[in-house]
Amino acid sequence: MIELLGDLRAGRTPGPDALAAFARGLADGSISDAQAGAFAMGVCRGPGLGAEGRAMLTQAMAESGETLRWDVPGPVLDKHSTGGIGDPVSLVLAPLLAAAGCYVPMISGRGLGHTGGTLDKLEAIPGLSTEQDGTAFRRVVAEVGCAIVAANAEIAPADRRLYAIRDITATVDQIDLITASILSKKLAAGLQALVLDVKVGTGAFMLTREEAEALGRALVETSRAAGCPATALLTAMDGPLAPSVGNAVEIRAVMEVLTGQATGTPLEEVALALGAELIVLAMPHRMTTDVREELIEKLRSGAAADRFARMVATFGGPRDFAATWDTDLPTAPVIRDVTSTTDGTLVAVDGRRLGEAVLRLGGGRLRQGNAIDPAVGLADVAQLGAPVTRGVPLARIHARTEAEADRAEETVRAALTVRMEAMETPPLILERVA
């Protein structure tokens, strides 16, 4: 380990044996948190690991624990987002794919930096726990068609440790570390195909299209090198994809899509695009237009909502969540509208500031181990390019206290720019990386 850190400090790429030993040390505890943090910082400050080193670290982290094998009557598929604000696509897509006859063993993460975590959002549902053992994970995937869980001690344990350390050492957004973290869990899950949703914009880790394309290519190439077919879609993330940023408030947005109360929304559109991409990747004989129509039918019929509700109940949540979600989800005691002071168009959204507002409300972690308040966040956030009228809400704050709402309002106002000028709504899907 000393030699590995010395190589990084000198700007040299560690060899494959050193990276494999590092992954084993993370898994068995022989490497300390301090050494792991130094490794992450060394990778960030130096030239990185390169394509070969990145692939070796990814494979070593995937093999640091158990690798799953499946015996199910359909394709085993998954999706991963690189992180953004107001991005609960996984919670729509996993049950949607399950309703279409696919099997989705989704191993997800908690919030990193200013972005929310899929597991934190799910656990805003009362009673639900995403900490499931391997037996329960396999059973739910086989019976329900999808399971969204935390990586347990058996699945990619090296990533489990490094993931938490990156969150508190400002080393979240380095391309090699992102790639190894994402793909180590996905490869260990025994997938037949993978689609990556690479976010780009002020609400994402990748601020520019060039950065996002580089990450997309790294993910696709590394996944394919490991034998898992993959493609990536670059999607816009200047503002929240859902009209909400937080945990329970994003679950509300998810249920509105799954139950047909919100149609034609950006959240639904990205879920449909990723779902069609993934199914055609796994089954090249299928036509994208036909697959998309099938997925729309699964949403409109309630089949996808039923799969989600079954998963929720199996993980300890309410028994009929598809029918009772509106009253089951926690609510904050202080709800305040942030209204526009002028007419015009919402021409700019600082997504990072919105994410930071939710962090300070208690909806994320400022330090490792911080408890999360599932009820707080931002709801009904105006979409970029939307016309705005004076006195009409730009967003709705859900806070624990009036003082916290005051601070959040100041940040939200600074994050949303309204001007008297025309603006076309920017596209959601920017590019496909194959």
PyMOL commands that set and color helices and strands:
alter all, ss='L'
color gray80, all
select helices_A, chain A and resi 2-9+16-28+33-45+50-62+89-99+118-122+134-144+157-167+175-188+209-225+248-258+266-282+288-300+303-314+321-328+351-363+402-415
alter helices_A, ss='H'
color red, helices_A
select strands_A, chain A and resi 77-81+104-108+146-150+193-200+230-236+245-246+334-339+344-349+377-379+387-388+393-399+416-419+429-433
alter strands_A, ss='S'
color yellow, strands_A
deselect
rebuild
show_as cartoon
